[in-house]
């Protein structure tokens, strides 16, 4: 196995540059927080200091080293490509599923429905009066208004308010 070489490790300089940049950002943020606190805006200064300490915390926990190792690793980039492909596949299947559901609902809405008998929509309080022998008038089905009639009321209200 003399011909095979181990994959090159990320250079130490890459990690050092990332750590230096993060430390400089943290120092600059703390400086801005100090100037803000000098202007007696303590709440804003505390918020700026909190944001400024995030890059320093990332360096100290090793996240920056991991990111530098990942950024220069072809296997890691291939993994990100696989994750992106999986996400696209899930998104596409979900979109197709939603489209089918909409078409199914539209077909169900277009299908003719049976009319409901007026007796089934009558309140149950009338049952006692029928048992007593008093005849009760059948409720009349209200004539359905066209869609234009429905919107004419709305148009009248809007015109009344000058819209």
DSSP file (Angstrom, degrees, kcal/mol; ACC not computed):
  #  RESIDUE AA STRUCTURE BP1 BP2  ACC     N-H-->O    O-->H-N    N-H-->O    O-->H-N    TCO  KAPPA ALPHA  PHI   PSI    X-CA   Y-CA   Z-CA
    1    1 A X              0   0    0      0, 0.0     3,-0.3     0, 0.0     0, 0.0   0.000 360.0 360.0 360.0  37.1    0.0    0.0    0.0
    2    2 A X        +     0   0    0      1,-0.2     0, 0.0     3,-0.0     0, 0.0   0.808 360.0  58.8 -74.1 -28.5    2.8    2.3   -0.7
    3    3 A X  S    S+     0   0    0      2,-0.0     2,-0.4     0, 0.0    -1,-0.2   0.715  90.4  83.5 -76.1 -20.6    0.9    4.1   -3.6
    4    4 A X        -     0   0    0     -3,-0.3     2,-0.4     0, 0.0     0, 0.0  -0.669  60.1-168.8 -88.7 135.7   -2.0    5.2   -1.4
    5    5 A X        -     0   0    0     -2,-0.4     3,-0.1     3,-0.0     2,-0.1  -0.914  28.2-105.7-119.8 150.5   -1.7    8.3    0.7
    6    6 A X        -     0   0    0     -2,-0.4     3,-0.1     1,-0.1     0, 0.0  -0.410  48.7 -92.8 -67.9 146.3   -4.0    9.5    3.4
    7    7 A X        -     0   0    0      1,-0.1    -1,-0.1    -2,-0.1     2,-0.1  -0.337  52.2 -97.6 -60.4 143.0   -6.3   12.4    2.5
    8    8 A X        -     0   0    0     -3,-0.1     2,-0.2     1,-0.1    -1,-0.1  -0.385  34.7-129.8 -67.3 136.8   -4.7   15.7    3.3
    9    9 A X        -     0   0    0      1,-0.1     3,-0.1    -2,-0.1    -1,-0.1  -0.508  37.5 -88.2 -77.6 150.6   -5.8   17.2    6.6
   10   10 A X        -     0   0    0     -2,-0.2    -1,-0.1     1,-0.1    59,-0.1  -0.353  55.7 -99.0 -58.6 141.1   -6.9   20.8    6.5
   11   11 A X    >>  -     0   0    0      1,-0.1     4,-1.2    -3,-0.1     3,-0.6  -0.275  19.9-126.4 -64.2 147.1   -3.9   23.1    7.0
   12   12 A X  H 3> S+     0   0    0      1,-0.2     4,-2.3     2,-0.2     5,-0.2   0.810 109.8  63.8 -62.7 -29.2   -3.4   24.4   10.5
   13   13 A X  H 3> S+     0   0    0      1,-0.2     4,-2.7     2,-0.2    -1,-0.2   0.868  96.4  56.9 -64.6 -35.7   -3.3   27.9    9.0
   14   14 A X  H <> S+     0   0    0     -3,-0.6     4,-2.0     1,-0.2    -1,-0.2   0.927 110.4  43.1 -62.2 -44.6   -6.9   27.6    7.9
   15   15 A X  H  X S+     0   0    0     -4,-1.2     4,-2.6     1,-0.2    -1,-0.2   0.902 113.4  52.2 -67.3 -39.6   -8.1   26.9   11.4
   16   16 A X  H  X S+     0   0    0     -4,-2.3     4,-2.4     1,-0.2    -2,-0.2   0.890 108.9  50.1 -65.6 -38.0   -5.9   29.6   12.8
   17   17 A X  H  X S+     0   0    0     -4,-2.7     4,-2.6     2,-0.2    -1,-0.2   0.937 112.0  47.7 -65.1 -44.9   -7.2   32.2   10.4
   18   18 A X  H  X S+     0   0    0     -4,-2.0     4,-2.3     1,-0.2    -2,-0.2   0.909 113.5  47.6 -62.7 -41.9  -10.8   31.2   11.2
   19   19 A X  H  X S+     0   0    0     -4,-2.6     4,-2.3     2,-0.2    -1,-0.2   0.884 111.9  50.1 -67.0 -37.6  -10.1   31.4   15.0
   20   20 A X  H  X S+     0   0    0     -4,-2.4     4,-2.5     2,-0.2    -2,-0.2   0.914 110.8  48.9 -66.5 -42.9   -8.3   34.8   14.6
   21   21 A X  H  X S+     0   0    0     -4,-2.6     4,-2.4     2,-0.2    -2,-0.2   0.925 112.3  48.4 -62.9 -44.2  -11.2   36.2   12.6
   22   22 A X  H  X S+     0   0    0     -4,-2.3     4,-2.2     1,-0.2    -2,-0.2   0.907 112.4  48.5 -63.3 -41.3  -13.7   35.0   15.2
   23   23 A X  H  X S+     0   0    0     -4,-2.3     4,-2.5     2,-0.2    -1,-0.2   0.896 111.2  50.2 -65.8 -39.5  -11.6   36.4   18.0
   24   24 A X  H  X S+     0   0    0     -4,-2.5     4,-2.6     2,-0.2    -2,-0.2   0.896 109.9  50.4 -66.2 -39.6  -11.3   39.8   16.2
   25   25 A X  H  X S+     0   0    0     -4,-2.4     4,-2.5     2,-0.2    -2,-0.2   0.911 111.4  48.9 -63.3 -41.6  -15.0   40.0   15.6
   26   26 A X  H  X S+     0   0    0     -4,-2.2     4,-2.3     2,-0.2    -2,-0.2   0.922 112.0  48.1 -64.6 -43.4  -15.6   39.3   19.3
   27   27 A X  H  X S+     0   0    0     -4,-2.5     4,-2.0     2,-0.2    -2,-0.2   0.912 112.8  48.3 -64.0 -42.2  -13.1   41.9   20.4
   28   28 A X  H  X S+     0   0    0     -4,-2.6     4,-2.4     1,-0.2    -2,-0.2   0.914 111.5  50.3 -64.7 -41.8  -14.6   44.5   18.0
   29   29 A X  H  X S+     0   0    0     -4,-2.5     4,-2.3     1,-0.2    -2,-0.2   0.897 109.9  49.7 -63.4 -40.0  -18.1   43.7   19.2
   30   30 A X  H  X S+     0   0    0     -4,-2.3     4,-2.1     2,-0.2    -1,-0.2   0.863 109.7  52.6 -67.0 -34.3  -17.1   44.1   22.9
   31   31 A X  H  X S+     0   0    0     -4,-2.0     4,-2.1     2,-0.2    -2,-0.2   0.920 109.8  47.5 -65.0 -43.4  -15.5   47.4   22.0
   32   32 A X  H  X S+     0   0    0     -4,-2.4     4,-2.3     1,-0.2    -2,-0.2   0.886 110.7  52.8 -63.9 -38.3  -18.7   48.6   20.4
   33   33 A X  H  X S+     0   0    0     -4,-2.3     4,-2.4     2,-0.2    -1,-0.2   0.887 107.8  51.4 -64.1 -38.3  -20.6   47.4   23.5
   34   34 A X  H  X S+     0   0    0     -4,-2.1     4,-2.0     2,-0.2    -2,-0.2   0.913 110.6  47.5 -65.9 -41.9  -18.3   49.4   25.7
   35   35 A X  H  X S+     0   0    0     -4,-2.1     4,-1.2     2,-0.2    -2,-0.2   0.903 112.5  50.0 -64.7 -40.2  -18.8   52.6   23.7
   36   36 A X  H  <>S+     0   0    0     -4,-2.3     5,-1.8     1,-0.2     3,-0.3   0.895 110.4  49.3 -65.5 -39.5  -22.6   52.0   23.8
   37   37 A X  H ><5S+     0   0    0     -4,-2.4     3,-1.7     1,-0.2    -1,-0.2   0.854 105.3  58.1 -67.3 -33.5  -22.5   51.5   27.5
   38   38 A X  H 3<5S+     0   0    0     -4,-2.0    -1,-0.2     1,-0.3    -2,-0.2   0.815 101.6  55.9 -64.2 -29.1  -20.5   54.7   27.9
   39   39 A X  T 3<5S-     0   0    0     -4,-1.2    -1,-0.3    -3,-0.3    -2,-0.2   0.297 122.4-111.0 -85.0   9.8  -23.4   56.5   26.2
   40   40 A X  T < 5S+     0   0    0     -3,-1.7     2,-0.5     1,-0.1    -3,-0.2   0.808  81.0 127.8  64.9  35.5  -25.7   55.1   28.9
   41   41 A X     >< +     0   0    0     -5,-1.8     4,-2.2     1,-0.2     5,-0.2  -0.673  26.3 162.7-112.8  73.3  -27.5   52.6   26.7
   42   42 A X  H  >  +     0   0    0     -2,-0.5     4,-2.5     1,-0.2     5,-0.2   0.853  66.4  52.9 -68.8 -38.8  -26.9   49.7   28.9
   43   43 A X  H  > S+     0   0    0      1,-0.2     4,-1.9     2,-0.2    -1,-0.2   0.928 113.3  44.4 -64.4 -43.4  -29.6   47.3   27.6
   44   44 A X  H  > S+     0   0    0      1,-0.2     4,-2.5     2,-0.2    -2,-0.2   0.887 112.6  53.2 -65.9 -38.8  -28.4   47.7   24.0
   45   45 A X  H  X S+     0   0    0     -4,-2.2     4,-2.4     1,-0.2    -2,-0.2   0.891 108.1  49.8 -64.0 -39.9  -24.8   47.4   25.2
   46   46 A X  H  X S+     0   0    0     -4,-2.5     4,-2.0     2,-0.2    -1,-0.2   0.891 111.0  49.8 -66.4 -38.2  -25.6   44.1   26.9
   47   47 A X  H  X S+     0   0    0     -4,-1.9     4,-2.1     2,-0.2    -2,-0.2   0.914 111.4  48.2 -66.5 -42.8  -27.3   42.8   23.8
   48   48 A X  H  X S+     0   0    0     -4,-2.5     4,-2.3     1,-0.2    -2,-0.2   0.906 110.8  51.5 -63.6 -41.7  -24.3   43.8   21.6
   49   49 A X  H  X S+     0   0    0     -4,-2.4     4,-1.6     2,-0.2    -1,-0.2   0.886 108.0  52.4 -63.0 -38.6  -21.9   42.1   24.1
   50   50 A X  H  X S+     0   0    0     -4,-2.0     4,-0.6     1,-0.2    -1,-0.2   0.932 112.0  44.9 -63.8 -45.0  -24.0   38.9   24.0
   51   51 A X  H >X S+     0   0    0     -4,-2.1     3,-0.7     1,-0.2     4,-0.6   0.866 111.0  54.8 -65.6 -34.9  -23.8   38.8   20.2
   52   52 A X  H 3X S+     0   0    0     -4,-2.3     4,-0.6     1,-0.2     3,-0.2   0.802 103.5  55.2 -69.4 -28.6  -20.1   39.6   20.3
   53   53 A X  H 3X S+     0   0    0     -4,-1.6     4,-2.3    -3,-0.2    -1,-0.2   0.634  88.2  80.2 -81.0 -12.6  -19.3   36.7   22.6
   54   54 A X  H <X S+     0   0    0     -3,-0.7     4,-2.3    -4,-0.6     5,-0.2   0.951  92.3  46.6 -61.4 -51.6  -21.0   34.1   20.3
   55   55 A X  H  X S+     0   0    0     -4,-0.6     4,-2.0    -3,-0.2    -1,-0.2   0.893 112.6  51.4 -59.9 -36.8  -18.0   33.8   17.8
   56   56 A X  H  X S+     0   0    0     -4,-0.6     4,-2.2     1,-0.2    -1,-0.2   0.906 109.7  49.4 -64.8 -40.8  -15.6   33.5   20.7
   57   57 A X  H  X S+     0   0    0     -4,-2.3     4,-2.0     1,-0.2     6,-0.2   0.878 108.5  53.5 -64.2 -38.0  -17.7   30.7   22.3
   58   58 A X  H  X>S+     0   0    0     -4,-2.3     5,-1.4     2,-0.2     6,-1.2   0.888 109.7  48.1 -64.6 -38.2  -17.8   28.9   18.9
   59   59 A X  H ><5S+     0   0    0     -4,-2.0     3,-0.5     1,-0.2     6,-0.2   0.924 112.1  49.2 -65.5 -43.6  -14.0   29.0   18.8
   60   60 A X  H 3<5S+     0   0    0     -4,-2.2    -2,-0.2     1,-0.2    -1,-0.2   0.825 110.3  49.6 -69.5 -31.1  -13.7   27.7   22.3
   61   61 A X  H 3<5S-     0   0    0     -4,-2.0    -1,-0.2    -5,-0.1    -2,-0.2   0.649 114.0-113.3 -83.0 -13.6  -16.1   24.8   21.9
   62   62 A X  T <X5S+     0   0    0     -4,-0.9     4,-2.2    -3,-0.5    -3,-0.2   0.498  81.0 123.7  97.2   4.1  -14.4   23.6   18.7
   63   63 A X  H  ><S+     0   0    0     -5,-1.4     4,-2.7    -6,-0.2    -4,-0.2   0.886  75.1  52.7 -64.9 -37.6  -17.2   24.4   16.3
   64   64 A X  H  > S+     0   0    0     -6,-1.2     4,-2.5     2,-0.2    -1,-0.2   0.904 108.5  49.8 -65.5 -40.8  -14.9   26.5   14.2
   65   65 A X  H  > S+     0   0    0      2,-0.2     4,-2.5    -6,-0.2    -2,-0.2   0.921 112.0  48.4 -63.1 -43.2  -12.4   23.7   14.0
   66   66 A X  H  X S+     0   0    0     -4,-2.2     4,-2.5     1,-0.2    -2,-0.2   0.917 111.5  50.0 -61.6 -42.8  -15.1   21.3   12.9
   67   67 A X  H  X S+     0   0    0     -4,-2.7     4,-2.7     2,-0.2    -2,-0.2   0.892 110.9  49.0 -64.5 -39.1  -16.4   23.8   10.3
   68   68 A X  H  X S+     0   0    0     -4,-2.5     4,-1.2     2,-0.2    -1,-0.2   0.902 112.2  48.4 -67.1 -39.9  -12.9   24.3    8.9
   69   69 A X  H  < S+     0   0    0     -4,-2.5    -2,-0.2     1,-0.2    -1,-0.2   0.892 115.4  45.3 -64.6 -38.4  -12.4   20.5    8.7
   70   70 A X  H >< S+     0   0    0     -4,-2.5     3,-1.4     1,-0.2    -2,-0.2   0.881 106.8  58.1 -72.5 -39.0  -15.8   20.2    7.0
   71   71 A X  H 3< S+     0   0    0     -4,-2.7    -1,-0.2     1,-0.3    -2,-0.2   0.804 112.1  40.2 -64.5 -28.9  -15.3   23.1    4.6
   72   72 A X  T 3< S+     0   0    0     -4,-1.2     2,-0.6    -5,-0.1    -1,-0.3   0.200  94.6  98.0-106.1  15.6  -12.1   21.5    3.1
   73   73 A X    <>  -     0   0    0     -3,-1.4     4,-1.8     1,-0.1     5,-0.2  -0.914  55.2-160.8-108.1 118.7  -13.4   17.9    3.0
   74   74 A X  H  > S+     0   0    0     -2,-0.6     4,-2.2     1,-0.2     5,-0.2   0.843  94.6  56.6 -64.4 -31.9  -14.8   16.6   -0.3
   75   75 A X  H  > S+     0   0    0      2,-0.2     4,-2.1     1,-0.2    -1,-0.2   0.892 105.4  51.1 -65.8 -38.8  -16.6   13.8    1.6
   76   76 A X  H  > S+     0   0    0      2,-0.2     4,-2.2     1,-0.2    -1,-0.2   0.908 109.8  49.3 -65.3 -41.1  -18.4   16.4    3.7
   77   77 A X  H  X S+     0   0    0     -4,-1.8     4,-2.0     2,-0.2    -2,-0.2   0.879 109.3  52.1 -66.3 -36.8  -19.5   18.3    0.6
   78   78 A X  H  X S+     0   0    0     -4,-2.2     4,-2.3     2,-0.2    -1,-0.2   0.895 108.3  52.3 -64.2 -38.1  -20.8   15.1   -1.0
   79   79 A X  H  X S+     0   0    0     -4,-2.1     4,-2.5     2,-0.2    -2,-0.2   0.899 107.7  50.6 -62.8 -41.1  -22.7   14.5    2.2
   80   80 A X  H  X S+     0   0    0     -4,-2.2     4,-2.3     1,-0.2    -1,-0.2   0.879 109.4  52.1 -64.3 -36.0  -24.3   17.9    2.0
   81   81 A X  H  X S+     0   0    0     -4,-2.0     4,-2.4     2,-0.2    -2,-0.2   0.908 109.4  48.7 -64.4 -42.0  -25.2   17.1   -1.6
   82   82 A X  H  X S+     0   0    0     -4,-2.3     4,-2.3     2,-0.2    -2,-0.2   0.912 111.7  49.4 -64.3 -42.6  -26.9   13.9   -0.5
   83   83 A X  H  X S+     0   0    0     -4,-2.5     4,-2.2     1,-0.2    -2,-0.2   0.899 110.9  50.0 -63.2 -40.1  -28.8   15.7    2.2
   84   84 A X  H  X S+     0   0    0     -4,-2.3     4,-2.5     2,-0.2    -2,-0.2   0.901 110.2  50.4 -64.5 -41.0  -29.9   18.4   -0.3
   85   85 A X  H  X S+     0   0    0     -4,-2.4     4,-2.3     2,-0.2    -2,-0.2   0.900 110.1  50.0 -63.4 -40.7  -31.1   15.6   -2.7
   86   86 A X  H  X S+     0   0    0     -4,-2.3     4,-2.3     2,-0.2    -1,-0.2   0.899 110.4  50.2 -63.8 -40.3  -33.1   14.0    0.0
   87   87 A X  H  X S+     0   0    0     -4,-2.2     4,-2.5     2,-0.2    -2,-0.2   0.923 110.8  48.9 -64.3 -43.9  -34.7   17.3    0.9
   88   88 A X  H  X S+     0   0    0     -4,-2.5     4,-2.6     1,-0.2    -2,-0.2   0.900 110.7  51.3 -61.8 -40.4  -35.6   17.9   -2.7
   89   89 A X  H  X S+     0   0    0     -4,-2.3     4,-2.3     2,-0.2    -2,-0.2   0.925 111.6  46.4 -63.1 -45.0  -37.1   14.4   -3.0
   90   90 A X  H  X S+     0   0    0     -4,-2.3     4,-2.0     1,-0.2    -2,-0.2   0.901 113.4  49.2 -64.3 -41.0  -39.2   14.9    0.1
   91   91 A X  H  X S+     0   0    0     -4,-2.5     4,-2.2     2,-0.2    -2,-0.2   0.911 111.3  49.2 -65.3 -42.3  -40.4   18.3   -1.0
   92   92 A X  H  X S+     0   0    0     -4,-2.6     4,-2.3     1,-0.2    -2,-0.2   0.916 111.5  48.3 -65.4 -43.1  -41.3   17.1   -4.5
   93   93 A X  H  X S+     0   0    0     -4,-2.3     4,-2.2     1,-0.2    -1,-0.2   0.877 111.2  50.9 -66.2 -35.5  -43.3   14.1   -3.1
   94   94 A X  H  X S+     0   0    0     -4,-2.0     4,-2.2    -5,-0.2    -1,-0.2   0.896 109.6  50.2 -67.5 -39.4  -45.1   16.4   -0.7
   95   95 A X  H  X S+     0   0    0     -4,-2.2     4,-2.2     2,-0.2    -2,-0.2   0.910 111.3  48.3 -64.6 -41.7  -46.0   18.8   -3.5
   96   96 A X  H  X S+     0   0    0     -4,-2.3     4,-2.3     1,-0.2    -2,-0.2   0.906 110.8  51.6 -64.6 -40.7  -47.4   15.9   -5.6
   97   97 A X  H  X S+     0   0    0     -4,-2.2     4,-2.1     1,-0.2    -2,-0.2   0.900 110.4  48.1 -62.9 -41.7  -49.4   14.6   -2.7
   98   98 A X  H  X S+     0   0    0     -4,-2.2     4,-2.3     2,-0.2    -1,-0.2   0.890 109.8  52.5 -66.7 -39.2  -50.9   18.1   -2.1
   99   99 A X  H  X S+     0   0    0     -4,-2.2     4,-2.3     1,-0.2    -2,-0.2   0.915 110.0  48.4 -63.4 -42.3  -51.8   18.4   -5.8
  100  100 A X  H  X S+     0   0    0     -4,-2.3     4,-2.4     1,-0.2    -1,-0.2   0.898 109.9  52.3 -64.3 -39.8  -53.6   15.1   -5.7
  101  101 A X  H  X S+     0   0    0     -4,-2.1     4,-2.2     2,-0.2    -2,-0.2   0.905 109.9  48.9 -62.7 -41.0  -55.5   16.0   -2.6
  102  102 A X  H  X S+     0   0    0     -4,-2.3     4,-2.5     2,-0.2    -2,-0.2   0.907 111.6  48.7 -65.5 -41.5  -56.7   19.3   -4.2
  103  103 A X  H  X S+     0   0    0     -4,-2.3     4,-2.4     1,-0.2    -2,-0.2   0.896 111.2  50.8 -65.7 -38.6  -57.8   17.5   -7.3
  104  104 A X  H  X S+     0   0    0     -4,-2.4     4,-1.9     2,-0.2    -2,-0.2   0.892 112.1  46.6 -64.3 -40.4  -59.6   14.9   -5.2
  105  105 A X  H  X S+     0   0    0     -4,-2.2     4,-2.2     2,-0.2    -2,-0.2   0.890 111.7  50.8 -68.8 -39.4  -61.4   17.6   -3.3
  106  106 A X  H  X S+     0   0    0     -4,-2.5     4,-1.8     2,-0.2    -2,-0.2   0.904 111.1  48.4 -65.5 -40.3  -62.3   19.5   -6.4
  107  107 A X  H  X S+     0   0    0     -4,-2.4     4,-1.0     1,-0.2    -1,-0.2   0.887 112.1  49.8 -66.8 -37.7  -63.7   16.3   -8.0
  108  108 A X  H  < S+     0   0    0     -4,-1.9    -2,-0.2     1,-0.2    -1,-0.2   0.857 110.9  49.2 -67.7 -35.4  -65.7   15.6   -4.8
  109  109 A X  H  < S+     0   0    0     -4,-2.2    -1,-0.2     1,-0.2    -2,-0.2   0.827 109.6  51.8 -73.2 -31.0  -67.1   19.2   -4.8
  110  110 A X  H  < S+     0   0    0     -4,-1.8    -1,-0.2    -5,-0.2    -2,-0.2   0.708  88.3  99.2 -78.2 -19.8  -68.1   19.0   -8.4
  111  111 A X  S  < S-     0   0    0     -4,-1.0     2,-0.1    -5,-0.1    -3,-0.0  -0.420  87.3-103.7 -68.3 140.6  -70.0   15.7   -7.9
  112  112 A X        -     0   0    0     -2,-0.1     2,-0.3     1,-0.0    -1,-0.1  -0.406  36.3-148.3 -67.1 139.2  -73.8   16.2   -7.5
  113  113 A X        -     0   0    0     -2,-0.1     2,-0.2    -4,-0.1    -1,-0.0  -0.785  17.5-109.4-107.2 152.5  -75.0   16.0   -3.9
  114  114 A X        -     0   0    0     -2,-0.3     2,-0.1     1,-0.1    -1,-0.0  -0.561  37.7-110.4 -78.3 142.9  -78.4   14.7   -2.8
  115  115 A X        -     0   0    0     -2,-0.2     2,-0.4     1,-0.1    -1,-0.1  -0.443  29.5-118.7 -73.0 146.4  -80.7   17.3   -1.4
  116  116 A X        -     0   0    0     -2,-0.1     2,-0.1     1,-0.1    -1,-0.1  -0.716  28.1-117.6 -87.1 133.6  -81.4   17.1    2.3
  117  117 A X    >>  -     0   0    0     -2,-0.4     3,-0.9     1,-0.1     4,-0.8  -0.430  17.6-125.8 -69.1 143.4  -85.0   16.6    3.2
  118  118 A X  H >> S+     0   0    0      1,-0.2     3,-0.6     2,-0.2     4,-0.5   0.817 106.8  63.2 -61.8 -29.8  -86.6   19.4    5.2
  119  119 A X  H >4 S+     0   0    0      1,-0.2     3,-0.8     2,-0.2    -1,-0.2   0.851  98.1  55.3 -64.8 -32.6  -87.7   17.0    8.0
  120  120 A X  H <4 S+     0   0    0     -3,-0.9    -1,-0.2     1,-0.2    -2,-0.2   0.778 108.6  47.1 -73.2 -23.5  -84.1   16.1    8.8
  121  121 A X  H << S+     0   0    0     -4,-0.8    -1,-0.2    -3,-0.6    -2,-0.2   0.468  87.2 110.4 -95.9   0.2  -83.2   19.8    9.4
  122  122 A X  S << S-     0   0    0     -3,-0.8    16,-0.0    -4,-0.5    -3,-0.0  -0.468  78.7-103.3 -72.1 144.4  -86.3   20.5   11.6
  123  123 A X    >   -     0   0    0     -2,-0.1     3,-1.1     1,-0.1     4,-0.2  -0.311  21.6-124.3 -67.1 153.0  -85.5   21.1   15.3
  124  124 A X  T >  S+     0   0    0      1,-0.2     3,-1.1     2,-0.2     4,-0.3   0.595 100.2  79.1 -75.6  -9.5  -86.3   18.3   17.7
  125  125 A X  T >> S+     0   0    0      1,-0.2     3,-0.8     2,-0.2     4,-0.6   0.789  83.4  64.4 -68.1 -25.7  -88.5   20.5   19.8
  126  126 A X  H <> S+     0   0    0     -3,-1.1     4,-1.5     1,-0.2    -1,-0.2   0.635  82.0  79.4 -73.1 -12.9  -91.3   20.1   17.3
  127  127 A X  H <> S+     0   0    0     -3,-1.1     4,-1.5     1,-0.2    -1,-0.2   0.855  89.3  53.4 -65.2 -35.4  -91.6   16.4   18.0
  128  128 A X  H <> S+     0   0    0     -3,-0.8     4,-1.2    -4,-0.3    -1,-0.2   0.874 106.7  51.6 -68.8 -37.3  -93.6   16.9   21.3
  129  129 A X  H  <>S+     0   0    0     -4,-0.6     5,-1.5     1,-0.2     4,-0.5   0.845 107.3  53.3 -71.2 -31.2  -96.2   19.0   19.6
  130  130 A X  H ><5S+     0   0    0     -4,-1.5     3,-0.9     1,-0.2    -1,-0.2   0.876 106.4  52.7 -67.2 -37.2  -96.8   16.4   16.9
  131  131 A X  H 3<5S+     0   0    0     -4,-1.5    -1,-0.2     1,-0.2    -2,-0.2   0.818 103.2  58.6 -68.1 -29.0  -97.3   13.8   19.5
  132  132 A X  T 3<5S-     0   0    0     -4,-1.2    -1,-0.2     2,-0.1    -2,-0.2   0.629 119.6-109.4 -77.2 -12.8 -100.0   16.0   21.1
  133  133 A X  T < 5S+     0   0    0     -3,-0.9     2,-0.6    -4,-0.5    -3,-0.2   0.433  73.1 134.8 103.2  -0.7 -102.0   16.0   17.8
  134  134 A X      < -     0   0    0     -5,-1.5    -1,-0.3     1,-0.0    -2,-0.1  -0.714  54.6-128.0 -84.6 125.3 -101.4   19.6   16.7
  135  135 A X        -     0   0    0     -2,-0.6     2,-0.4    -3,-0.1    -1,-0.0  -0.429  22.1-154.2 -71.8 146.8 -100.5   19.7   13.1
  136  136 A X        -     0   0    0     -2,-0.1     2,-0.1    -6,-0.0     3,-0.0  -0.955  17.7-114.3-123.9 139.2  -97.4   21.6   12.2
  137  137 A X        -     0   0    0     -2,-0.4     2,-0.3     1,-0.1     3,-0.0  -0.452  33.0-113.6 -72.3 142.1  -96.7   23.3    8.9
  138  138 A X        -     0   0    0     -2,-0.1     2,-0.2     1,-0.1    -1,-0.1  -0.558  35.7-109.5 -72.9 136.6  -93.8   21.9    6.9
  139  139 A X        -     0   0    0     -2,-0.3     2,-0.3   -21,-0.1   -21,-0.1  -0.468  32.3-125.6 -68.3 137.5  -90.9   24.3    6.7
  140  140 A X        -     0   0    0     -2,-0.2     2,-0.4     1,-0.1    -1,-0.1  -0.623  21.1-115.1 -83.3 139.8  -90.5   25.7    3.2
  141  141 A X        -     0   0    0     -2,-0.3     2,-0.2     1,-0.1    -1,-0.1  -0.619  33.6-120.9 -73.6 129.0  -87.1   25.3    1.5
  142  142 A X        -     0   0    0     -2,-0.4     2,-0.1     1,-0.1    -1,-0.1  -0.496  28.7-109.9 -71.2 134.4  -85.7   28.8    1.0
  143  143 A X        -     0   0    0     -2,-0.2     2,-0.3     1,-0.1    -1,-0.1  -0.430  34.6-116.5 -66.1 138.7  -85.0   29.5   -2.7
  144  144 A X        -     0   0    0     -2,-0.1     2,-0.2    -3,-0.0    -1,-0.1  -0.588  25.6-136.2 -79.3 133.5  -81.3   29.7   -3.3
  145  145 A X        -     0   0    0     -2,-0.3    -1,-0.0     1,-0.1    -3,-0.0  -0.569  23.4-107.1 -85.5 151.5  -80.0   33.0   -4.5
  146  146 A X     >  -     0   0    0     -2,-0.2     4,-1.6     1,-0.1     5,-0.1  -0.259  29.4-108.9 -69.9 164.9  -77.5   33.3   -7.3
  147  147 A X  H  > S+     0   0    0      1,-0.2     4,-1.8     2,-0.2     5,-0.2   0.839 120.4  58.3 -64.1 -32.1  -73.9   34.2   -6.6
  148  148 A X  H  > S+     0   0    0      1,-0.2     4,-1.4     2,-0.2    -1,-0.2   0.883 103.5  51.6 -66.1 -37.3  -74.6   37.6   -8.2
  149  149 A X  H  > S+     0   0    0      1,-0.2     4,-1.1     2,-0.2    -1,-0.2   0.879 107.3  53.6 -65.8 -36.6  -77.3   38.3   -5.6
  150  150 A X  H  X S+     0   0    0     -4,-1.6     4,-1.0     1,-0.2     3,-0.3   0.908 112.0  44.1 -62.7 -41.5  -74.9   37.4   -2.8
  151  151 A X  H  X S+     0   0    0     -4,-1.8     4,-2.8     1,-0.2    -1,-0.2   0.713 100.4  69.5 -79.0 -19.7  -72.4   39.8   -4.1
  152  152 A X  H  X S+     0   0    0     -4,-1.4     4,-2.2     2,-0.2    -1,-0.2   0.886  98.6  50.9 -66.4 -36.0  -74.9   42.6   -4.7
  153  153 A X  H  X S+     0   0    0     -4,-1.1     4,-2.0    -3,-0.3    -1,-0.2   0.923 111.9  47.0 -63.2 -43.9  -75.4   43.0   -0.9
  154  154 A X  H  X S+     0   0    0     -4,-1.0     4,-2.5     1,-0.2    -2,-0.2   0.913 111.1  51.5 -65.4 -42.3  -71.7   43.2   -0.4
  155  155 A X  H  X S+     0   0    0     -4,-2.8     4,-2.6     1,-0.2    -1,-0.2   0.896 108.2  52.6 -61.0 -40.1  -71.4   45.8   -3.3
  156  156 A X  H  X S+     0   0    0     -4,-2.2     4,-2.0     2,-0.2    -1,-0.2   0.899 109.8  48.1 -63.1 -40.9  -74.1   47.9   -1.7
  157  157 A X  H  X S+     0   0    0     -4,-2.0     4,-1.6     2,-0.2    -2,-0.2   0.925 112.6  48.4 -65.4 -43.9  -72.3   47.9    1.6
  158  158 A X  H  <>S+     0   0    0     -4,-2.5     5,-3.0     1,-0.2     4,-0.3   0.899 111.7  49.0 -64.9 -39.9  -69.0   48.9    0.0
  159  159 A X  H ><5S+     0   0    0     -4,-2.6     3,-1.0     4,-0.2    -1,-0.2   0.874 106.6  57.4 -65.3 -36.1  -70.7   51.7   -2.1
  160  160 A X  H 3<5S+     0   0    0     -4,-2.0    -1,-0.2     1,-0.3    -2,-0.2   0.876 110.6  43.0 -60.5 -38.4  -72.4   53.0    1.1
  161  161 A X  T 3<5S-     0   0    0     -4,-1.6    -1,-0.3    -5,-0.1    -2,-0.2   0.396 118.6-112.1 -90.3   2.7  -68.9   53.4    2.7
  162  162 A X  T < 5       0   0    0     -3,-1.0    -3,-0.2    -4,-0.3    -2,-0.1   0.778 360.0 360.0  76.9  26.9  -67.4   54.8   -0.4
  163  163 A X      <       0   0    0     -5,-3.0    -4,-0.2    -6,-0.1    -5,-0.1   0.409 360.0 360.0-101.1 360.0  -65.1   52.0   -1.2
